[in-house]
Amino acid sequence: MSRAVTHPAAPARERIVLWLLALTQFTVIMDFMVMMPLAPQLMRAFDISPAAVSGAVSAYAWCAGISGLLASMYIDRFDRKRLLLTMFALFTVSNLACAVAPNFHVLVLSRAFAGLTGGVLASIIMAIIGDLIPAERRGAATGIVMTSFSLAAVAGVPTGVMLAAHYGWASPFYLLVVFSLLIWAAAWRVLPALDSHLARRVPLAQVLPELLALYRVPGHQKAFLLSGVNMLTGMLVIPFISPVLVNNNGVQPAEITFVYLAGGVATLFSARRIGRWSDKAGPQFVYRAVALFSLLPILFMTHMPQLPLWGVMLFFPFFMMALSGRNIPLQALMTTVPQPARRGAFLSTNSAIQSMGNGVGALLGGLLLHTEAGGHISGYGLNGWLAVGLTLFSVLWIGRVGAGVTPAPLAAKA
C-alpha cells in the first residue's frame, strides 16, 4: 500500500524540505547560468562566435524541453523522491562530462545530456511543491525555492567565473559535481517518501490518452503559451550580457563576477518578498506589476552606454530582480492550473515548454547579433525591443490563465 504523504509534520520540517529543493534547483540553475558569463572564455578557448555559444545554450534548453515532454508520460507514476534522486545522479554525471570535454563538440553533447536531466529535475521540484504545500502558501514556498536563482547568482556563478579565470573554463563544472554530490546525499537522508499521488494515477494503458487530453484542455494551452513566451523573452537578452559587456563596454571577464554578485545579492532579498506579495495580492497582479517594471531594465541593458564597472554594478540588480522576479508568481500560478493527479504531468510539460522557450530565445537572439571586425557586437538593441513586445503580450495574456479552467475528467482507475 502506498504511504500517504501530504505535507511534512511541522513547519520546521517543511522549511528544511523547501530549502533542500532550493539547493537542488541551485545546481540546475548554476549549471545553466554559468555558461553565459563563461561565454568570452569559451569563445577564446574554442575560437567560436557568440552564436556558437548561444547554440550550446540552446542545446541544453532544447534537450531539457524534449526530456520534459517525455517525463510527462511517467513522472506521476513514481515516488517523487526516488525519481528526483535518480535524475539528480545522472545530472551530476553530465556535469562531469562537461568538465572533461576535450573540444567544443563534446561540450555541446555534454550540455545536451545536462539538459535531458536538468529539465526533468525542475518539473519534479515544482510537482513536490504542489503536492506538499497548500495553494494559499505556494507563492511563499516558490519564493524560497526561487532563491536558488539568487544563490546561483550570488555564490555559484561568481565563484565559477572566478575559478574559470584562474584555473580554466572547466573548473566551474568540477565545482558543480562536488556540490551536487553533497546535496544528493542530503536529499537521500532528509526527503520523505513522496508517493501520495500514486493512489490517483491512471492505468498504464491510459497514459497516452490522458497526456493528449492534458494538451487539449484550453486552460492548459493558455498556460503553456504564457510560460513559453515568458522564458523566450528573457533568453533574448540574458545569454549575451557577458559577451556584450566584455566586447562593447570594456568589462574584463574576471569583473563579470562582481556584476553577477551585485545582481544576485539583490535577488536574494527580493525573491521571498515577491513570493509573499504574490500570496497576498494574487500571482496575476504581481506578475503584471513586475513584468511592466522589467521593461525599463531590459531596454537599458540592451542599449547600455559606456559605463564604469561601478555603474554597471549599480544597474544590474534592477535587471536581475525584474527578470527573475516575474518567474515567481508565474510558477506559483502554474501549480494551481491542473488537477492534483495531473500536476506532475502538467508541470513536466510546462517545464518542457519553458525550456523550449529558452532554446528559441537563445537561438533567435544569437542569430540577431553580429560580431564586427573590431570585436564589437551589434544588434543587441533589436533583441531588447523584441523582448519588450513579448513582455507586453504576456502582461495581457496572463489574464486568461488560471481562471475558469475546466479540465477533462481523469480516466477511471482500473
C-alpha positions in Angstrom: 0.0 0.0 0.0 1.3 3.5 -0.8 2.1 5.7 2.1 0.1 8.9 2.0 2.4 11.9 2.5 0.5 15.1 2.2 2.9 17.5 4.0 5.8 17.5 6.5 4.7 17.1 10.1 5.9 20.5 11.2 6.7 24.0 9.7 10.3 23.5 10.5 10.4 20.2 8.6 8.6 21.9 5.7 11.2 24.7 5.6 14.0 22.1 5.6 12.4 20.3 2.6 11.9 23.6 0.7 15.5 24.7 1.3 16.8 21.3 0.2 14.7 21.7 -3.0 16.2 25.2 -3.4 19.7 23.8 -3.2 18.8 21.1 -5.8 17.4 23.8 -8.0 20.5 25.9 -7.3 22.7 23.3 -9.0 20.4 23.2 -12.1 20.3 27.0 -12.4 24.0 27.4 -11.8 24.7 24.8 -14.5 22.5 26.7 -16.9 23.6 30.2 -15.9 27.4 29.7 -15.7 27.6 29.1 -19.4 26.6 32.7 -20.0 29.4 34.6 -18.2 31.8 32.0 -19.4 31.0 32.9 -23.0 34.1 35.2 -23.5 36.4 32.5 -22.3 34.7 29.8 -24.3 34.9 32.0 -27.4 38.6 32.3 -26.9 39.3 28.7 -25.9 37.4 27.1 -28.8 37.7 30.0 -31.3 33.9 30.3 -31.7 31.4 33.1 -32.1 28.6 34.4 -29.8 26.1 32.5 -31.9 28.0 29.2 -31.3 27.9 29.8 -27.5 24.1 30.5 -27.8 23.9 27.2 -29.7 25.4 25.4 -26.7 22.8 27.1 -24.5 20.1 26.2 -27.0 21.3 22.5 -27.0 20.7 22.4 -23.2 17.4 24.1 -23.5 16.0 22.0 -26.3 17.1 18.8 -24.7 15.5 19.9 -21.4 12.3 20.5 -23.3 12.3 17.1 -25.0 13.0 15.3 -21.7 10.3 17.3 -20.0 7.8 16.2 -22.6 8.8 12.6 -22.3 8.8 12.9 -18.5 5.2 14.0 -18.6 4.3 10.4 -19.5 5.9 8.8 -16.5 6.6 11.5 -13.8 3.3 10.8 -11.9 4.0 7.0 -11.9 6.9 7.1 -9.5 7.7 8.1 -6.0 8.9 11.7 -6.5 11.8 11.2 -4.1 13.2 8.2 -6.0 12.8 9.9 -9.3 14.5 13.1 -8.0 17.5 11.2 -6.7 17.8 9.2 -10.0 17.7 12.2 -12.2 20.0 14.2 -9.9 22.6 11.4 -10.1 22.5 11.5 -13.9 22.7 15.3 -13.9 25.9 15.1 -11.8 27.4 12.7 -14.3 26.5 15.2 -17.1 28.5 18.0 -15.4 31.5 15.7 -15.0 31.2 15.1 -18.8 31.2 18.8 -19.4 34.3 19.3 -17.2 36.4 16.7 -19.1 35.1 17.7 -22.6 38.2 17.8 -24.9 36.6 20.0 -27.6 33.5 22.2 -28.2 31.6 19.4 -30.0 31.9 17.1 -27.0 31.0 20.1 -24.7 27.8 20.6 -26.7 26.9 16.9 -26.4 27.5 17.1 -22.7 25.3 20.2 -22.4 22.6 18.3 -24.2 22.9 15.5 -21.7 22.7 18.0 -18.9 19.5 19.4 -20.4 18.0 15.9 -20.6 18.4 15.5 -16.8 18.1 19.1 -15.6 14.8 19.7 -17.4 13.2 16.8 -15.5 14.6 17.9 -12.2 12.9 21.3 -12.5 9.5 19.8 -13.1 9.9 17.2 -10.2 10.7 20.1 -7.8 7.6 22.0 -8.8 5.5 18.9 -8.5 6.8 18.3 -5.0 5.8 21.9 -4.0 2.4 21.3 -5.5 2.0 18.1 -3.5 3.3 19.3 -0.2 2.2 23.0 0.1 -1.4 24.3 0.1 -2.3 26.6 -2.7 -2.6 29.7 -0.4 1.1 29.3 0.6 2.7 28.2 -2.7 3.8 31.7 -3.6 5.9 31.9 -0.5 7.1 28.4 -1.0 8.0 29.1 -4.6 9.8 32.2 -3.4 12.0 30.1 -1.1 12.8 27.6 -3.9 13.4 30.5 -6.4 16.0 31.9 -4.1 18.1 29.2 -5.8 18.4 31.8 -8.6 19.8 34.3 -6.2 22.1 31.7 -4.6 23.4 30.8 -8.0 23.9 34.5 -8.9 25.5 35.4 -5.5 27.6 32.4 -4.8 27.6 29.9 -7.7 28.2 31.9 -10.8 30.7 34.4 -9.4 32.7 31.6 -7.8 32.6 29.6 -11.0 33.6 32.6 -13.1 36.5 33.4 -10.7 37.7 29.8 -10.7 37.5 29.8 -14.5 39.5 33.0 -14.7 42.3 31.4 -12.7 42.0 27.6 -13.4 40.3 27.3 -16.8 36.7 27.2 -18.1 36.1 23.6 -16.9 36.6 24.3 -13.2 33.0 25.5 -12.5 31.7 22.2 -13.7 34.0 20.3 -11.3 32.7 22.5 -8.6 29.1 21.6 -9.6 29.9 17.9 -9.4 31.1 18.4 -5.8 28.0 20.5 -4.8 25.7 18.0 -6.4 27.1 15.0 -4.6 26.7 16.8 -1.2 23.2 17.9 -1.9 22.2 14.4 -3.3 23.4 12.8 0.0 21.3 15.3 2.0 18.2 14.8 -0.2 18.6 11.0 0.3 18.6 11.4 4.1 16.1 14.3 4.5 13.3 14.0 1.9 10.3 11.9 3.0 8.6 9.4 0.7 6.5 11.4 -1.8 4.0 8.9 -3.2 0.5 10.0 -2.2 -0.2 10.9 -5.8 0.3 7.3 -6.8 -3.2 6.4 -5.4 -4.7 8.6 -8.1 -2.5 7.6 -11.0 -4.2 6.4 -14.2 -3.7 2.9 -15.6 -0.7 2.4 -17.9 -2.9 1.9 -20.9 -4.4 5.3 -20.3 -1.2 7.3 -20.0 -1.0 8.4 -23.7 -4.7 9.2 -23.9 -4.5 11.2 -20.7 -1.4 13.0 -21.9 -3.2 14.0 -25.1 -6.2 15.1 -23.0 -3.8 17.2 -20.9 -2.9 19.1 -24.1 -6.5 19.6 -25.2 -7.6 21.5 -22.1 -7.9 25.2 -23.2 -6.7 26.4 -19.8 -3.6 24.3 -20.1 -2.9 25.6 -23.6 -3.1 29.2 -22.4 -0.8 28.5 -19.5 1.8 26.7 -21.8 1.8 29.7 -24.2 2.4 32.1 -21.3 5.3 30.1 -19.9 7.0 29.7 -23.3 6.7 33.4 -24.2 7.9 34.5 -20.7 11.1 32.4 -20.9 11.7 33.3 -24.6 11.6 36.9 -23.6 14.4 36.6 -21.0 16.6 34.5 -23.2 16.7 37.1 -26.0 18.8 39.2 -23.6 20.4 37.1 -20.8 22.8 34.8 -22.6 24.5 37.8 -24.3 25.1 40.0 -21.3 28.6 38.9 -20.6 29.9 39.0 -24.3 28.3 42.4 -24.8 29.8 43.8 -21.5 33.2 42.5 -22.4 33.3 43.3 -26.1 31.3 46.5 -26.1 31.7 48.0 -22.7 35.3 47.0 -21.8 34.4 45.0 -18.7 37.1 42.4 -18.0 36.0 38.7 -17.9 37.0 38.4 -14.2 35.0 41.5 -13.4 31.8 39.8 -14.6 32.0 38.1 -11.2 31.2 41.4 -9.4 28.4 42.3 -11.8 26.6 39.0 -11.2 27.3 39.2 -7.5 25.6 42.6 -7.2 22.6 41.3 -9.0 22.5 38.1 -7.0 22.6 39.9 -3.7 19.6 42.0 -4.7 17.5 39.0 -5.8 18.4 37.1 -2.6 16.3 39.7 -0.7 13.7 40.2 -3.4 12.7 36.6 -4.2 11.0 35.8 -0.9 9.3 39.2 -0.7 7.9 38.8 -4.2 6.6 35.3 -3.2 4.8 36.6 -0.2 3.4 39.5 -2.2 2.1 37.0 -4.7 0.2 35.1 -2.0 -1.4 38.4 -0.7 -2.1 40.2 -4.0 -2.5 37.2 -6.3 0.0 35.9 -8.8 -1.6 37.5 -11.9 -1.4 41.0 -10.4 2.1 40.6 -9.2 3.3 39.1 -12.5 1.9 42.1 -14.4 3.5 44.6 -12.0 6.9 43.0 -12.1 6.8 42.4 -15.8 5.9 46.0 -16.6 8.7 47.1 -14.3 11.1 44.9 -16.2 10.6 46.8 -19.5 13.0 49.7 -18.5 15.8 47.4 -17.3 15.5 45.3 -20.5 15.8 48.4 -22.7 18.7 49.9 -20.6 20.6 46.5 -20.7 20.3 46.2 -24.5 21.1 49.9 -25.1 23.7 50.4 -22.4 26.0 53.4 -22.9 29.7 53.3 -21.8 29.7 52.9 -18.0 32.4 52.3 -15.5 32.2 49.0 -13.7 30.6 50.5 -10.6 27.8 51.9 -12.8 27.1 48.5 -14.3 27.1 47.0 -10.8 24.6 49.7 -9.6 22.2 49.0 -12.5 22.4 45.2 -12.8 20.4 44.5 -9.5 17.3 46.1 -11.0 17.6 43.9 -14.1 18.1 40.7 -12.1 15.3 41.5 -9.7 12.9 42.2 -12.5 13.7 39.3 -14.8 13.9 36.7 -12.0 11.0 38.2 -10.0 8.3 37.7 -12.6 9.0 34.0 -12.7 8.0 33.6 -9.0 4.2 34.5 -9.4 4.2 32.7 -12.7 5.4 29.4 -11.2 3.0 29.8 -8.3 0.2 30.3 -10.7 1.1 27.2 -12.8 0.7 24.9 -9.7 -3.0 26.0 -9.5 -3.9 25.2 -13.1 -4.1 21.4 -13.2 -5.9 18.8 -11.1 -3.7 17.2 -8.4 -3.4 13.8 -10.2 -2.2 15.6 -13.3 0.1 18.1 -11.6 3.3 16.2 -12.3 2.5 15.7 -15.9 1.3 19.3 -16.4 4.3 20.8 -14.6 6.7 18.5 -16.6 5.1 19.6 -19.8 5.2 23.2 -18.6 8.9 22.9 -17.7 9.5 21.5 -21.2 7.7 24.4 -22.8 9.8 26.8 -20.7 13.0 25.0 -21.8 12.0 25.2 -25.4 11.2 28.9 -24.9 14.7 29.2 -23.5 16.1 27.5 -26.6 14.2 29.5 -29.1 15.1 32.7 -27.3 18.8 31.9 -27.1 18.9 30.7 -30.8 16.9 33.7 -32.1 18.9 36.2 -30.0 22.2 34.8 -31.3 21.0 35.0 -34.9 20.1 38.6 -34.5 23.6 39.5 -33.2 26.7 40.2 -35.4 30.3 40.4 -34.4 32.1 43.2 -36.3 35.7 43.2 -37.3 36.9 45.0 -34.1 35.0 42.6 -31.9 32.1 44.9 -31.3 28.7 43.0 -31.0 25.9 44.7 -32.9 22.1 44.0 -32.9 21.6 43.7 -29.2 19.1 46.7 -29.2 16.8 44.8 -31.6 16.8 41.9 -29.1 15.7 44.3 -26.4 12.8 45.8 -28.4 11.6 42.3 -29.3 11.7 41.3 -25.6 9.7 44.4 -24.7 7.0 43.5 -27.2 6.7 39.9 -25.9 6.6 41.1 -22.3 3.6 43.3 -23.1 1.9 40.4 -24.8 2.5 38.2 -21.6 1.1 41.0 -19.4 -2.2 40.9 -21.4 -2.3 37.2 -21.8 -1.9 36.2 -18.2 -5.5 37.3 -17.5 -6.5 34.2 -19.5 -4.6 31.8 -17.3 -5.6 30.2 -14.1 -9.3 31.2 -14.0 -12.2 29.2 -15.3 -10.2 26.1 -16.2 -12.4 23.1 -16.6 -10.2 20.0 -17.0 -11.3 17.0 -18.9 -12.1 14.2 -16.5 -9.4 11.7 -15.5 -9.8 8.1 -16.6 -11.2 5.8 -14.0 -8.6 3.7 -12.3 -8.7 0.1 -13.5 
